[in-house]
Amino acid sequence: MMNKIVGLACFGLIILSCKSQKNGSEETFTIAFGSCNKQYEENTLWDDVLLYKPDVWIWGGDNIYSDTDEAEKMKSDYEAQLKQKGYEELAHSTTVIGTWDDHDYGINDGGAEFKMKKESQQLFLDFLGVDKTDVRREREGVYSSETYRFKTGSVRIIILDTRYFRTSLTPDNESKKRFKPNVYGEGTILGNAQWNWLEKELKNSEADFNIIMSSIQVLSDKHGFETWGNFPHERDRLINLIKESSARGVIILSGDRHISEFSKIDLDGQPLVDFTSSGLTHTYTSYKGEENPYRYGKVIKDKSFGILELDFKSRKVNMIMAGDGNKVLQKITESY
């Protein structure tokens, strides 16, 4: 165990806590992640998350619901989440990282046009306990990476920001879908600076596993809600970059949809899985089906969180959709 100081200056707190750390000899690394969490509703899953004893918890976005341009309200909503039963224990015992999506960014389906994004970024970083000297305090966008190295292997977790730079979506006025793909080549999700950063992160990575956290789905692109498929050239660019970078063991994590599912494609003999886990406090209970040509397995509409169990020795990953009462809702295993 290693003591780690986590500063939450905006909220007037300095927490000295023991964060879960590997000792360098274990052969496995456990990641837990989730999204779509209303701070004003009970989250019954935190005790189940703790049972897995994750090395890292990754917020996948919509970590609170605070659609506002009022900083004091957003700050209050984050304070409520920090005090939420179960999460407080997780945050004290486990390393917490992550990204945002629209409702914690501050505006539903919002992007680069949001006027309070700079203030919102600082509040989000305060929530995560990010140090005041961290590059994200001065740089636009909350994207970042963390690499965890051990004697038996290493993991790089790449956190994307799909909000700060994202240009306008195209409404679909011809069907019942909310959005349709932009004209090919039009608009951006990541923006130039983040794209340049991501290219270096993947091409320079020597990690055995590279986990990419995107708040919105990458592979599933037919449902008409927010997805990388609304910017088809950006989606193609990401998949081509993963393929050309030679980064090992790439897995995409996503949220947003209020359903959980696996999507999967083959990249020159290597699986590329988009593991969607959503939501933690509420789900798409009226879900009756939607097209996803890349779906692998079934859609889960129960409240759930995601687990990745990375095995450095076998290069296998167990991907688990876990529910209340320590229930395994769906599980797949992939080799890399």
C-alpha positions, 0 to 999 in steps of 0.5 A, a space after each residue: 500500500 502507498 499513501 497518496 495525497 488527493 487535493 480537492 481544493 475547490 471543495 475545501 478538502 485535503 484527503 490523505 488516503 491509501 490508494 490500492 497499489 500493486 507491488 509489482 509481482 502480480 500477474 493481473 490488473 483489474 479495472 472497474 468503470 461506469 457511467 451515467 450516475 445521478 448524484 441525487 439517486 441511490 447507487 446500489 452498485 458501489 458495494 459490488 464494485 468494491 468486491 472486485 478490489 479494482 486497481 483503478 476506477 474509471 469514470 466514463 462520463 455523466 458522472 453527475 447530472 448537472 446540466 447547468 452554466 452556473 458554477 455554484 450549482 455544478 460544484 454543489 452537485 459534485 460535492 453531493 457525489 463525493 458524499 454518496 454512500 459507497 463512492 466515498 469508500 471507493 474513492 478513498 481505497 482506489 485510484 480514480 481517474 476518468 472523463 466527462 460526458 454531456 451532463 457533467 460537462 454542463 449541457 445535454 449533447 453539448 460540445 465546443 459551443 458551451 460557454 462555461 467549458 473552462 470553468 466546468 473543466 476546473 470543477 471536474 478536475 477538482 472532483 477527481 482530485 487532480 493536482 493544481 500543477 497538472 497539465 490539465 489545469 492549463 491545457 484545454 480539454 480533460 484528456 490524459 493518460 496514465 501508465 501502470 508498470 509492473 514486473 510482469 507487464 504494463 497498462 496504459 489508460 488513455 482518457 479522451 475528451 469527446 466534448 470540449 472540441 466537438 463541433 456541431 452534430 447534424 439533426 436527422 429530420 428525415 427519420 425518428 433518429 436524433 442525429 445523422 452522420 455529418 458529411 464525410 470530412 466535416 467537423 471534429 470530435 477531438 480537435 487538432 491538439 488532442 488528435 496529435 497527442 493521441 497519435 503520440 500516445 498510441 505510437 509511443 506506447 510500449 504497454 502490453 494493454 492500451 485501454 482507451 476511454 471514450 465517453 461515447 460509443 465508437 463502433 455502434 453507429 446506427 442508433 441515431 444518438 451520439 456516437 463516433 459514427 456521427 463523424 464517420 471520418 473521425 471514426 475511420 481515423 481512430 480505427 486506422 490509427 489504432 491499426 497503424 500504431 501497432 499498440 498492443 492489446 487495445 480495448 475501447 471503453 464507452 458509456 452514455 447509452 443507458 445500456 451495456 453491450 459489447 461491439 467487436 471488429 477484427 483488425 488484422 487478426 486482433 480483436 477490437 472491442 468497444 465495451 459499453 457500460 451504462 448506466 449506474 443509477 438508471 437505464 434505458 428500461 424501454 429498450 426494445 432493440 436497435 441495429 448494431 452490426 458489430 454487436 457481440 453477445 446481447 444488450 443488457 439494460 440492467 444497472 451495471 458497471 464494467 470490469 476488465 481483468 487483465 492477465 499479463 502472463 496469458 495476455 487474456 482479458 476477462 470483460 465482465 458486465 456486473 450488476 447488483 448483488 455481485 451478479 455477472 450479467 454477461 462476460 467475454 474473454 479475449 486474447 491479445 
